[in-house]
Amino acid sequence: MKNKRIYFDYAATTPLDGNILKKMLPYLKEKYGNASSIHKFGREAYEAIEIARQEVAKFLRCKETEIIFTGSATESDNLAIKGLIGALKHRKRAGEKIHIITSSIEHKAVLETCKDMERRGVKISYLPVGPDGLINLDDLSAEITVETDLVSVMYANNEIGVIQPIKKIGQIIKKVNQNKEHKIYFHTDAVQAANWLDCNVEELGVDLLTLSAHKIYGPKGIGILYIKDGTPINPLIYGGDQEWKLRAGTENVAGIVGTGEAIKQIKNPANSAGKRQSKIKIIEKLRNKLVADVLIKIKGSRVNGPKNPEDKLPNIVNFSFRGVEGEAIALSLDQEGIAVSTGSACTSQALAPSHVLMAMGIDDLEAQSSLRISLGKYTTEQEIKHFLKVFPEIIEKLRKISGR
Ligand code: PLP
């Protein structure tokens, strides 16, 4: 393993799959048309986008017209929330507030959007989570009022891998909607779930669902938003007629082609249910080895997140190592050529403890000593073994330095 770099940060981003790159390249070179042009170059680009859209629709089991491509999952989350709320304003009577229910452990793409809406007078309820990171469905029901317009709860969390009961939330909302004058819409950020969990939008009961290409071995800079027919949405970006006027701007054709291919790879026959399951089992086995060995070899270590395997993604583990800063561990591992993360990549510049761990009731010190390891389809047993060889020494050294 000497001199080989090891990547354990698949939740931050995945490497672009070589086969996907191959499919993208023609659209960066000879097939460079603008999809809005009427000539052959344009038609070629347009058709490529529509093929990608079909792949996404097959994956989510929805209509092609219900899919739009954006510039990131962050944009998709913003569009889902701000776009919907903007379109719903008219249905409020004087004195009535717009009301959104979300969870306290959402990705910042959702949380900060909600905070911005809050500054503009929208009422936001942030659902607490238990020590396992799960929301409580009774808390959700208790927060729903006649004013509630939107529930936005992530499918799987990017820091601890907890899977929220999206289908059950969908059922609760459906039931409430039967006797409610104004429908409650349901959005889920499924960015971290897509590789592992069923994303059938009908089954989940969602009206809006967000995906990101760069978490599924596709290119960076492409998001997807599923918008169920009949869901009112105002655009955030105005201009041309692209994406049914919901996202103006010349399409990133190569990126969208890569996104379609990435989605197809999750679902294609060589990757069909059985195969996908066996891939999940392989990752789970590697994760379990990693967790068991770390907990045995390193005193004062613990796993943050759900205990029940059914409640967590197979690829994300969040540890705390008492007495050592997560940041210091990540930097030491980096010197060994091993890439891990201290939490969500978007907040890794800041030293503030993770809002996810804090919401779970983990104290400041434990939260500061946390480390996220996320595995992916290129992770090997040798990489895990190598990690387990060098890691205990790193912790020991850092504990000596910190004197704790
Ligand atoms: N939502 C979740 C759950 C994520 O993990 C991420 C990326 O870290 C995002 C949204 C943002 O995705 P993007 O980088 O495509 O904006």
Residues whose N, C-alpha, C, O or C-beta is under 5 A from the ligand:
A	BS01	PLP	A11 A12 S72 A73 T74 H107 A109 A156 N158 D189 V191 Q192 S212 I222
